[in-house]
Amino acid sequence: MRAKASDMHTKDCVKVAVRVRPFNKRERDAGSRCIISLVSTSISIQDPRDCHNRRSFCFDYAYWSHSGFTRDHTGLFVPEEPGGRYADQDSVFQDLGVGILENSLQGYNATLLAYGQTGSGKSYSMVGYGPNKGLVPKLCDRLFEAIRENQENRQCQVFFSMLEIYNEQVVDLLFRGSRTAGGLRVREELQRGFYVEGLRKIPCENALQVEQLMEQGTRTRTTAATQMNANSSRSHMLIILQLKQIFSKESITKQSNINLVDLAGSERQRSSGSEADRLKEGTAINLSLTTLGNVISALADVAVGKKVVHIPYRDSVLTKLLQSALGGNSRTVMIATLSPADICYEESLSTLRYAERAKRIQNRAVVNESPTERLVKELKAENARLMQKLSRMDQEGRRASDESKELRQLLTQNELQIRAIQTLWEQNLQEALKDWEQQYASITQERRMMQMYPYILNINEDAQLSGVVKLFIQEGDWGIGLCDSSPRSISIKGLGIQERHAVFRNEQRRVTLTPVMGSKVIVNGNTVYETIELQHLDRLILGSNCTYLFIGYPSERGGKDWSRYDYDYFQSELAAAEGIHLGESNTGSNQTDPSLLAVFYDYIKLMPMVAEANQMSQELSKGVEFKLEIKNLALSDSRGHDLQKDVVVRVTSAGSKQVWMWSKAKFINRKFLMEEVYQHFKAEQPENTRVEELPCVVLPRDKDPFWDPVEPLLLGSAHLWLQSLAFRIPLEEQLEVLGSEGTEEAILQAQLVPCTSNGLPLGEDDILIDPSEILGRRLDFQLVLDQCCGVCWIREAHNRGIQISFRVFDCSEPLYTPAVWHNINPLLDHRVQFTSLQTSQSLLDYLQSSAVVLELWGLQEGCTHMNSSLEAVRMTAEGVFIIDMSGPSQAA
């Protein structure tokens, strides 16, 4: 199953490991099937749509963590049977962590990259949770063990840094002061390569201190994510452990960096080719992963002997900082994590291909000497030579010579330079230590207060960031909002948070929450306008999407586990308040319908994003409203079968009444662009500017993410069943045009009229008792659309119009009625004749079991009419549309 750990430091190829995780709740609910199999270090993935399409890959390490495990009394996941195939956290560490540690102790740089789609288990493998510690904490434990065991032979210092890369900006997660606009700068030096200027390095004495620093960094990361509306799956986290070893006997100093990189989620972002606004793979969220893929591809080509002119390290911040890890001075391991579910096939296959390319990269690792140490050593050596020369000159009696003065000046300058280097190093260490002591005191104080007071706990989309921020509610009244300088206030930041958003009152061990007028407060899925008493484990949403769990007094907590109240729980609660629930199968069983489940999870994923988009629109005075809808929720095809459902976002301009319908992919991309506009705009405003004081943001239309060229919108559809035509009986109907979610959009008056070849209606004598009598014979009929009544689309805005589209049997292109404008009850008076020259069994079956789907399209100012394309349509000389082109070959 695995290669030997000792092999890792005998070669410089990038080692690649793949790990397959268990199904998560979402996949179990959807009835997912496992499509991944693993034998030794070979892994296979099967296309769920084609059982014969199976791809195989071979890696250095392969871990089966999908099944065959149990949880022991300590909460540790272990194999069900001794020697079972389940790979636990310790197995992964023995293979990957031990090699990285050995490399570092030998003086080599070492890098571990975790890659995979969001939710595939990257963070679990890297950090873990509870007793199931991941690679990072296990590595730290063993590192300090090794330092303690070798204290006699060498002196060791460990420095810890933690940074995040989001939107091409570098954030120091250990720095508590005000942030530099645009993030920290990435610079380049000949000796050091790329480095982050001003990155805080904290000296650490034990693994517990590293763990506490990681906790502090995660807290900073969470706060930033709340303020910038950036989920952790869209950012990279980099932990740097710098090990400095001084071997006094050999007079050698070795310095090595251990880079532990949790890469952003690697979702394949899809976009329909018909969309005018294709999802931009090059936007800053994906730029670094895309560039990393390009770098890996180029290095893989170099490894197999291809001529590569350029390796694009400089195209993103991430690849600059990982240059030594990829093709440079580092021994590197990548762990690629996979979901085995059939619904994640494309993402898992993409991850495997990415990992396969990385396997071919070759690095050139060397033992490192510290540049600072080397410079000090050279200066001291030079001073020793100068002292010897001066000593000889003294003995020769040439003390006052010009050469002697010059040597003494040079000696003094070297001493000053040595002292300056050492002083600067000490100052930096003292600053870092002072900052850490303050952070540690804050963490210690927080743990004491958890046992004294109720508090609210942050809930994040990434489980690793949930439960990090704790805001305590002490006795008395406490305002919560942006007011960070006010006494008796709890400061939070985020979209839609007012200066004073709400008031907590803690009195006689009862906690109440009172919203301030105009602020958005949701408790347990319901909007709250008046004072409400909070109960332990109540769910709070403040503003657009600041989600918190209320934790009561210690006496109220008991042993109840709050982990089930995750981010999805909050959004599901909101969706339920809107009437959107998990779909159940039509059989009446309790099993969730998998087709509806995927739509439901898409819906709850987009809910907070839509709330944030609405808030940005409000603050930027764009007058654009976003609303989630489920496409085809209540619609069916020509045979009455449910259409495939999907989540779309309805976008409405309050001023012009223009409406757009954006796909999920398009909305996600546009929201990212909105955030860029919003953050740039907010950065230009004076501090403490209230929302109502913000000016209107005017952008050119081609650069305004809130605007789109207008297009016709599908408002709904009606079914006109064709069975009467099989008996040559005329039909006149008043049809309900139902919108996507089942609302009545209009009433449509329509007719089916069996007729002669020249369009005259048939009489009662032409009615058939047995429909099979028309097989092989000519059949003519007319579809008549008389009038549309009570069109809601036009009632909302009288400058709108409508068209109706339909297609019959084997018509390859839809046909459209002429556009009608400005009338709630438009007269259509549209008549189309169809003919089958020799009626086939296929057409007869179609007439007896199907309907013509009449689609109502909404027109708005600025959009073009839809025209029937007649290029692929056959017509008679009289202008009659010919259907059933197969004719005799299908006749009975």
N, C-alpha and C positions, 0 to 999 in steps of 0.2 A: 504493500500500500504506500510506503514512503521510502524515500532515499535516506541514506545515513546522514546524520547531522554533521559528522566530521568532514563530509565531502564539500560542505558549503565553503570552507575557506581554503580549498585547494584550487578553485577555479574562479574566474572573474566574470562568468556569464551571469546574467540576471536570473535568479531562481524564481520559479513561478509555482505557487500553490493555489489549488481551487478547493473551495469548501461549499458543501450543499447543506442548506439549513432545513429545519422542519417547516411544515405548512404553518402560516399564521392564521388568525381567526378569520380574516377575510377570505382566504383561500379555502379554508374548511367549509365555511358557509356556502361558498360557490360550488361545492362538490368537486374541487379541482382534482385532477389526475396527475400522478408523478410521471414526468417524461424524461427523467435523467437516471441513468444507470452508471455504476462505477465498478471497475475491476482493476485492482492494483492501482497504478497511477494513470490509467486510461479512463476517460469519461466520455459517455455518449449521450446525445440529446436527440429526441425524436420529435418530428414535426407533428403536432396534434391533428393537423388537417390531412396528413398523408402518412400512414403507418409505415410505408416503405422508405420514407425519406429520413434517414438517420445519419447524423454527423458524429464523428469520433475525434477526440483530441487526446494528446498525451502530455503530461506535465511532470515536473520534478516531484511534486507532492499532490496527493488528492485525498480529501477528507470527506467521509460520509457522516454527516451530523443530522441526517433527516429522520432517522428512525432507529429503533433498537436501544433506547435509553430509558432510564428511570431517574427519579429524584430521591436522593437519600435523606436521612433525617436532618441533615444540616442544610438542605436546599441545593446541594451540589448535583449536577447532572452527570450520571455515570452510566457505563454500558449495562444493559439488562443482565447480560451473562459475562462472566470473566472471559477475556479474550475476544469479546464481540467486536463487530466492525465499527461500532459507533466511535467517532473521534471526539473526545472531550477537550476542554480548554487546555489541560495539561499536555495532551498529545501534541496539540498544535504548537505549544510553547517549546516542547522538547525538540521538535524539528526545526522551527523557525527562530524562536527566541534565543536558544542556546548558541546557535551559530552566530547570530548578530552580536551577542554578548562577547563571545570569544574574539570575534573580529575587532570589536571596540577595544578590548583589553590588550590586543596586540598592536594597537595604534592605527588601525584602519578606520576610515569613515564607513558607517553602515546605515542602510536605509531600508525601511519597511513601508511599502505602499499598500493600502487597502482600497480595492476598486470593486465597483458593482452598483446595481441600481439601488435607489433608496429603499430601505426596508429589507435588503437582501442579507443582512447580518454583519455588515462592515464594523459597526460600532461594537457589536457583541464580541466579535473576534479581537478587536483592538483594545477595548476598555472592559467589556463584560458588565455584569451587574450582580449585586449581592455576593454570595460566596464564589460564584463562577467568574473569577477574575480573568481578564483578557491578557493579551500579550504585553501591553504597556505596564500595568502594575506588577505582573510577574517578572518582567525584565528588570524593573527598578528594585524589587526585592532581591533578586539574584545579584544584581550589580553591587549593591551595598554589602551583601554577604561576601562577595569576592574581595571587596575593598578591605573589609574587616579581617579576612583570612590572610591578607598579604601586607599587613601594616608594617612588618619588619623590613620588607624589601623595598617598599616604595611609599611615597606620600601621594595621596589622591585627592583631587577636588572635583566635585560634580556641580555643574551649573545647569539650571533648568530654564527654558524659554518656551513660550506657547503663543502661537499667532494664528490668525485666521485670514484667508483671502476670499473676499466677496466683491464681486463686480470690479475685479482688477485692483482692488485696494487692499493694502496690508494693515491689519489691526493687531496691535500688541495686546494680548488678552491678560497680561499681568500688570498693565499700566492703568492706574486708577484716575489719573489726572484727565484734563480736557484733551480731546483728540485733535490731531492735526488734520486740517481739511485735506481730503484726498488720500489720507492714510500715510503710513511711513514710506520713505523713499527707498527704492532698491538701487544700490550702487554696485560698481564693479571695480575690483583691483586686480592687478596682475597676479599677485600671490594668492589672495583669498578667493578670487572669482567673484560671483554675485553674492551680496550680503544685504541684510536689512539694516539701514542706518538707524541707530538709536534703540535697537531692540533690547528690552530689559532682560538681563541674565541674573537669576537668583541662585546664590550658592546654597547647596542642599547637603545636609549631614546624614539623612536617613530616608528610607522609602516612605515613611509616614508624612514627612514634609513634602515630598513630591506629590503624594496623594492629595494633600491639602491645597497645594498650588494648582493642581488639576481642577479641584473643586472651585477654586477662586476663578480660574480661567473660564470654566464652564459657566459660572455665574455671569461673568462679563459678556461672554458670547450670547447668553440668553437675553440679557438686557439689550444688547445691540440688535439682536434679531427682532425684539419687540418694537424697538424704536424705528428700525429701518424696514419692517415688514419682510424680513428676509429669513426664510426657513433654513435650518441648518443643512438640509439636503442640497441646498443651492450654494454652499460655501465649502471651502477646503480648510481642514484644521491640520496644523503642523506643530508637533511637539519636538523640541530639540534638546537632547541631553548631551552636554559637552563634558567629556571626561579628560581631565588633565592629570597626567602621571609623571612624577619626578622620581627617577632612580638615582639616589645619591651616590651609590658606589660607582656606577658606570658614568655618572654625570650626564645622563640622558633625560630629556623631557619629551614625552609623547602626548599629543593632543588629538583626540578623535571626537567626531560628532555622530551621534545616533539620531537619525531623522525618522520620526514616526508620523506617517502622513495618512490621514483619513480623507480620501478624496470625495468630492461632491457626487451626488447621485447621478448615475450614468444613463438615465432614461432616454430611450430613443424617442425623439419628439417628432410626431407625425403631422403632416399637413396635406390636405387634399390638393391635388394639382389644379383643381378648378377654383381654389380660393385666390382672390386677387392679392391677399396679404399672406404669402407663405411664411411659415415660422422661420425666423432667422437663426440658423445654426451658429452664426458668428456673433450673436449678441453676447454681452460680457459674461452672462451666467455660464454659457457653454463654451466660450472662447478658450478658456484654459484647458478644458478636457479635450476639445477638438485639437488644439495645438499639441497637447501631450500625445494624442494619437498620431499626429503628423511626425512628431519627434521620434516616437517609437518606431513608426514605419521606416523613417529615414535611417535610423540606427540599425534596424533589422536588415535593411538593404545593404548597408556598409558591411555588416557581419557576414553576408553571403557573397561579398566581393563585387557588388554593384558600385558603379561610380556615382557618388552623391555630391552635388556641388554645394548644397546648403542644408544645414540642420537648423530648423527654426526655433532655437532656444529663446531668442529675444522677442518672440511674438506674444508671450504672455508672462505675467509675473510668476505663475506657478512653475513654468518650465525654466525660467531663469534660476529660481532657487533650487530646482532639482537637477541642474546641469551636471553636478558632480555625481548624483545618484544614477543618472542615465548617460552612459557613455563616458563617464569621467572617473574621478578618484573616489570610488565607493564600491563596497560590496553590497549588492541590492537584492531584496526579496520583494516580490509582489504577491499578495494574497487576494484572489478574485473570489467574491462571494456570490452565490447563485440561489435563486428561488427555483425549486423543482416543479413548480405548478405549470400546467399547460397554458394558463392565461398569461404567463410571463415568458412565453417561448422566445419572442423576438428579442427581448432585453437580455435573456440568458444566453442566447446564441451570440449576440453582439459582444457580451462580456467575454465569452470563450474565445472569440476571434481576436479580441483586443489582447487577451492574455497570451495567446499563441504567438502574436507578433513580438510581445515583450520578451518572450523566452529566448529569442535569437540575439538580443542585445549583448554586447561584450564591453565590460568596463576595464579600466587600467588603474587598479588600486595600489597605492603606496603608503608606507608608514608616514605619519604626519609629524612634523616638528612645528611647534608654535612659532609664528613669525615674530611675535614680541620677544619670546624667550631667545630666539636665534639672534635678534638684533642686540639684546642686552649682552648675550654671550660674546658677540663680535666686538661690542664696545669695550667690554671688560678685557678681552684679549688684546685689543689695540692699546688700552691703557697700560697693560702689563708691559707691552713692548716699549711704550713711551717712557715708563718709569726706568726700565733697564738702560735705555739710551741716555736719559738724564743722569742716571747714576754714573755711567761711564764718563759723561761730560764733566761731572763734578770732580771725579778722580783726576781728570786731565786738567782741571783748573780753569774751565771755560764757562763759568757760571753766568757771566754777564753778557755772553754773546747773543746776537740776534736769534740764532737758531735755538738757543736755550729758551729764550722768551717765547718763541713761537710754539715750541713743544709744550711748555707749561700752559699756554692759552688753549691749545688743543686738548690737553689733558683735562683742564677745567670744563671745557665745553662738553666733553664726553661724560664727565661726572654729572653735570647738570642734566644732560639728556637722559642718562640712566635714571636719575632721581625723578625727572618729570614723568618718564614712562611708568615707573613704579608708583608714583604718587597718583597719577591719573587712574591707574588700575585699582589702587586702594580706594580712591574716591568713588569710583563706579560701584565697587563692591559694597562700600558703606551705604551708598544711596539705595542700592537694591535691597540690602539687608534691612534698612530702616523701613522701606516700603513694605517688605514682607512681614516685618513684625507688626505693623499696623493692620495688615490684612489678617494675620493670624489672630490678633486680639479681637478683630471684628467677628471672625468665625467662632471663637470661643464664647464671646458675648451672645452670639446668636443661639448657640446650643443651650446656654443657660435660660434664655428667654423662651425657648420652645417649651420648657417645662413650667413656665409661669403664666403665659398669656395665650389667648387664641390668635390665629394669624391666617392670612390668605397665602396660598401656595400657587406658584405659576404652573400652568399646564401648556406644554409645547407640542407641536406636531411631531418633533423628534423626541422619543421617550428619554433619550440621554439628557435632554435639556429640561425635562419636566421635574418639578419639585426642587429646583435650584434656588429660586428667589422666594424668600419668606418675608412678608410684610406684617409686622406685629401690631395688634390692636390693644393698646393698654387702656387703663381706666379713663373714662371721660369721653369727650367728643374729639374725633380726628377727621379732618377733611382729607380726601384723597383726590389727586389730580396733578396738574403740572406744577403746582405751587411748591417748589422745592425749598424755598427760603422762608416760608411762613412757619410760625411756631405751631405746634400740634398739627402737623400735616404729614401725610404719607405721599411721597412723590412717586408718580409713575409717568411714563411717556408712551406714546403710541397714537396711531391715527384715531381721530374722533374724541380724544381725551381733552376735557375742558380744563381751564385754570383751576377751578374748583368743581369737581365732577360729582362727588357724592360725599355723604358724611356718615362715618361709623360712630355709633355710640355704644360704649361698653359700661354698663351700669348694673350693679347687683348681679354680676356674672351672666348678664343677658346682653347679647350683641344685636343691634339693629342697624339697618342700612337705609339711608334716605337719599334718593337721587336729587340732585340740584336741577332746577327747571331747565329744560332744553338738552339735558345730557341723556345719553343712551345707557341704560342699565338693564341687564337681563339676568334673572335668577331662575335656575332650573328650566331654562328654555322659554320663559315667559317674560315679556317686557314689564318692568316695574316702574310705576309713577309715584307711589307713595311709600311711606315707611314700612319696612318689612323686617320681622325678626328672623335672624339667621340661625339655622340648625347645622350641626356638625355634618360635613361633607356636602353642603349646598354648593351648587355650581354657579359662578358669577362670570358674566362677560361685560366688560366695561369698554365703552367706545366701540370702534369697529370690530376689534378682535383681541382684546386683552383678556385672556382667559385665566381664571383663578379658582382654586378649590378652597372653601372655607373650612379650617380646622378649628374645632371648638376647644374649650378648656381641657387640660389633660384628663380630668375626671369624666369627660364625655366621650373620650376617644375609644376606650375599650380596646378590643383586639381587631377591630374592623379594618380590613385592608382597603386603602384608597386607590390602589393601582388600577382597578378596573375603570375608574373615572378618567380615562385617557382622552386625548384630543378628539378622537372619533366619537366618543360618548357625548361630549359637549355638542358637536355638530349634529349628531343624530337626534339629540334632544331638541335642537333648534328646528331641524327638518320636520320632526313630528309635530311641533307647534304650527308649522305651515301646512300640515296635512300630508306630508311625504313620509311614508313608512317603508320598511323593507318589504319587497314584494313577496307574496306567498303563491305557491303553485295553485293552478286551477282545480286540482283534485281535492282541495280542501284539507290537505295534510299540512302539518306544521313546517315542512321543509321549505326553505326559502327558494324561490325561483331564481336560478343562476343568472338568467338574462336580465332580470330586474336588479339583482344584487350589484352587478358591475355599474349600472346606471346610478343606483343609490349612492355608492361610494364615490363616484364621480361628482354627484350632486353635493354631498357633504364636504368634499374636498374643495369645491369651487365656492361654497357659501361664504367662508370668511374672505376669500379673494374678491368676491362681488361686493361685500360690505366695505372693504378697503377702497375699491375702485369708486364706489359711490361717495365715500368720504373725501377722496382726493378731488373728485369732480366738484363737490360742494366747496372745498377750500380754495380751489382754483377758479371758482365761479364759471364753470364750463356749462352748467345747466344740462348735463347729460345724466340720465338715470339708467342703471343696469339692473336687470331682473333675470333670475334663473328660470328656465323652463325645461320641461322634458319633451323632446321632439317625439312625435308619434305615440304619445302615451295612450291616446284613445282612438288611434286611427288604424285602419286595416287595408289590405290590398284588394285586388279585384275579386278574389275568392273568399274574402272575409277573414283571412289570416292576419294575425297581428304583425304590424311592421316593426322593423328593428328600432329599438328606442335609443336615444342618445340625449346628452345634456347640451343645451345651447343657451346663449345669453342674449336676451332681448335688450337692445340699446335704443333709448328714446331721447331725442333732443326736445327739451321742454319748450323752447322758443319756436322752432320751425316745425315741430311735430313730426320730423323725419324719424324713421324707424329702421334699424338694422338688425339682422340676426347673425350673431357671430358663433362659429363653432368653438368648442372647448379649446382647441389648439390656438386658434386665432385670438381668443380672449386672453389666454395666458401670456402670449407674446405681447399683446397690446398693453396688458397690465404692467409688464416689466418696463415698457417704454414710458408709460404713465409715471411710474415710480422715478425714473430718471428726470422727467420734467418736474415732478413734484419736489424732489430733493434739491435740484438745482434752484428752483424758485424759493424754497424755504431758506436755503443758505444765503440768499440775497436779502432776506427780510431782517429787520432789527429784532433782537431778542424780545420775548414776551409780547409779540404782536398777536392780538386776538384774531380769531377766524373772520369775524365780521369786518375787521379792518384791512383784510388782505385785498389787494387790487385784483382785477380780472386779468387772467393770463391769456394773451392773444398770440397765437402761433400761426404761421403759414399752414394752409390746409394740408399740404403734402407732408408736413412734419408734425401734424397734430394727431396724437394717438387716439384722441377721443372722437375723431371724425373719419368718415369713409364716404366714397361715392355711393349714392343711393341706388338701390336695385329693387326690382319687384320682390315682394315677400309672399310666401305661401301662407295664406290665412287659414285654410282648412279644406275639407273635401266632403263630398257626398257620393253615395253609391246608388246608381240606377241599374237595378237588376234586369237581366236580359232574357229571362226565361220565357216571357210572353212571346218573344220573337220566334222561338222554336215552334210555336203553334200559330204563328202569323196573326197574333192578337195585338191590337194597338194598346198602348199604356200611357196614361197621363198621371204624373206624380207631383206632389209638393215635397221637396226633399230638404231635410235639415242639413245645412253645411256646418259640420262640427270642426272646431279648432283642434289643435294638437292635444290639448288637455281636456277635450270633451265639451267645451263651451260652444253655445250656438252663435255662429258668426253671421248667418243669413238664412233665408228660405229661398230655394231655387225651384222655379216651375219648369218642368221638363217633360218631353214626350218622346215615345218611341212609336214610329208610324211605319208598319209594313206597307210597301208600295210597289208599283210597277216600275219597269225600267225607265219610263219617262216621268216618274215621280208622282203618279196618281195614287191616292190611297186605295188599298184593297177593301173589298166588301166582306160581309159576313160569310158569303159562300166560299171565300178563300181560306177560312180558318181550317187548320189541320187537327185531326184527332190524334194521329200518330206522327210525331215530329220526324221520324226516320223517312217519311215520304219526301222530304226536301233534299235528301242525299243525292248528290250528282246533278241537282237542278240549280237554276239561278235563284238567288235570294237577294231582294233589295229591301232596304229600310232607311228611314230618315231619323236622325237625332235632332230634335227641336229643343232649343233653349229659349224660353219665352221671356222670363223676367226674373230678376233677383230682388228680393224684398228685405227691407230692414237690415241693410249692410252696416254692421257695427263699425267697420273700418272707416267708412265715409261719415258716419254719425260723429265720430271722434274729431274729424277734421274734413271740412267740405272741399278742400282743395285736392282731394285724393280721387283715385279712380280704381276700376277693377277690370280684370280679364279672367276668362275661364279656359282651362286647358283640359284636354281629354285625349285618350288614344284607344282605338278599338282593335281587338284581337292582335294581328301581327303588324300593325302600324309601327314602324321603327321610330318615328318622331311624333311628338305631341302636336295636336292641332289647337289653335287658339281662337277665341271669339275676338271681334274688334274691341278696342278699349272703350270704356264708358266712364265719364268723369262727372264729379260734382252732384251726384244724385244718390240719395239713400235707397231709392227703389228703382234702380236703372232698368230700362227696357232693353232687352238683348236682341230679341227677334232674329235669332241665328239658327239656320237650318242647314244640315249637312247630310248628303245621301251617300250610303255605302252599298256596295254590291259584291256578292260572291258569285262568280260565273258558273262554278260547279262546286256546290257545297260539299265539304269534306266532313268526315266523322269528327275531326279535331275541332272544327268550327261549331258543329252541333253540340259537342260536349261543352265547349266554351259558353255557348248561349244558355245551356241548361244549368250551369254551375257558377257563372261569373257575373260581374257587374262592370259597367263603365264607371271608372272613378273620375268624377268631375272635380277638378281642383280649382279653388277660388284664389286668385292672385291679387294682391294689393299693389296699386301703382301710387307713386308719390312724385311731387314736383322734382324735376331733374332727372328722372329715370326714363329710359326708353321703353317703348312698347315691345311686347314679345310677338314675334311673327312666326307663322307656320313655315317650316322648311319643307318644300315640296320636291326637293331634288331626288329623294329616294322613294317617292310615292308614285304608284301607277294609277292613271286615271283614264276613264273612257273619254270619247270625243265630246260627250255631253257634260263633262266636268264631274262625273261620279267617281268617288274613291273606290278602288278595287282592293278588297281584302281577301284572305284565304288563298294566297298565291300558290300553295301546294296543290290545291284542286284535286284532280282525278286520282293522283297517287294515294290520297288519304280517303277517298270515297269508299263506302262499303259495297 
